[in-house]
Amino acid sequence: MNTLIWISIFIATFCFMEFMAWFTHKYVMHGFLWSLHKDHHHKDHSSWWERNDLFFVFYAVISMSCIMLHDPVTFWFGESIGFGILAYGIAYFLVHDIFIHQRFKLFRKANHWYAKGVRRAHKIHHKHLGKSKGECFGMLFVPFKYFKN
């Protein structure tokens, strides 16, 4: 496959995953699968693992399946889609789990305007403990109002 096409599909998939994260977060996690996402908002558990982490596992299985089912003739774009989903998953893990929620004590002193905006938007999202009245469901692309001081 042409390298430029592979890279284009990879980048398009990565960008589309931000929409999928927003959609899944707003309509699935805060909808019919709130029972899996609720522990992420309430923190009334002592385990490092949250039921909410099953969403990460779901997308990891999709990513691995695309990569493994890649076929140069019939599913030629599977590898670039799978790696695009994987790259978004890594970015999501770094931003959400490590930077924002500090599951690992890294990036604690990040003081960049983008870092502050993402952290501020997520804090606003978590101020609502219930599944309704939520706002700011995206992760990497958040509304400009959160970047203002």
Secondary structure by P-SEA (a helix, b strand, c coil): ccaaaaaaaaaaaaaaaaaaaaaaacccccccccccccccccccccccccccaaaaaaaaaaaaaaaaacccccccaaaaaaaaaaaaaaaaaaccccccccccccccccccaaaaaaaaaaaaaaccccccccccccccccccccccc
